């Protein structure tokens, strides 16, 4: 678990351009940042359970009808 001090240190190193120093911290840091952003977004997040595809109990009959007609040669 990263403390606020660790996060602050990583941000300072990134701003200073010392990316090679923070390579070990980046996966954990990115994971924490993404979790924070997802929590802030709430149900606006695309993978939130409220945004799941809603299935119909009974399929619509219009979906079973053919979309086009094949014309026969005369």
PENOR-V616487 format. One record per residue. N is the residue number from 1. PSI is psi in degrees with one decimal (999 if undefined). OMEGA is omega in degrees with one decimal (NA if undefined). Layout:
BEGIN
n	psi	omega
N	PSI	OMEGA
N	PSI	OMEGA
END
This chain:
BEGIN
n	psi	omega
1	134.6	-179.4
2	138.7	175.7
3	169.1	177.6
4	-32.6	177.9
5	-40.3	177.2
6	-44.3	179.4
7	-43.3	180.0
8	-42.0	178.6
9	-44.2	179.4
10	-44.6	179.1
11	-39.1	178.4
12	-41.8	179.5
13	-38.3	178.2
14	-45.7	178.8
15	-31.7	-180.0
16	-6.6	178.3
17	15.0	-179.3
18	69.4	-176.0
19	-33.4	-177.2
20	-22.0	179.9
21	-31.1	-172.9
22	7.6	-178.1
23	-35.9	-179.2
24	-29.1	-177.6
25	-20.3	-169.3
26	-47.9	-178.9
27	-43.9	-179.8
28	-40.9	179.9
29	-45.0	179.4
30	-38.8	178.9
31	-44.1	178.9
32	-43.3	-179.9
33	-41.6	180.0
34	-37.6	176.9
35	-39.9	178.0
36	-42.9	-179.3
37	-40.6	178.7
38	-41.3	178.0
39	-39.2	179.2
40	-37.4	-177.2
41	-30.7	-179.6
42	-128.8	-177.2
43	1.2	174.7
44	-14.9	179.4
45	134.3	-173.0
46	-28.1	-178.3
47	13.0	178.2
48	143.2	-178.9
49	-28.7	178.3
50	-20.8	-177.9
51	11.4	-179.9
52	156.5	179.2
53	131.6	178.9
54	125.9	-178.0
55	143.5	176.1
56	146.8	176.1
57	-40.7	-179.6
58	129.5	-179.6
59	147.0	177.8
60	137.4	-178.7
61	-28.2	-178.6
62	-25.2	179.8
63	-21.8	-179.1
64	-12.7	-180.0
65	147.9	178.1
66	145.0	-177.0
67	-25.3	-176.9
68	164.5	178.3
69	141.1	178.4
70	126.3	179.0
71	135.5	178.9
72	147.2	177.1
73	145.8	178.2
74	999	NA
END
